[in-house]
């Protein structure tokens, strides 16, 4: 869905993008699956992370989803908690 929205509203690869997301728990999968091509166009991410507390008590969630996703986005972004 994100690829289609970008193609429709910001088709030029020269346009920088901002992502704001509140996906009720789906943000981990969305970011994990986000293609490098799209991620490289993003300049600002504003994300509400849900159920993060589960990662603190469930090592499968921490290792399988959270750490991989945060590792991926930390290559290009600095996380600032609000």
Protein Blocks (a to p, Z undefined) as FASTA:
>chain_A
ZZmmmmmmmmpfkbccdddddeehplmmmmmmpcfklmmmpmbdcdddehklmmmmmmkl
mmmmmmmmmmmmmmmpccddZZ
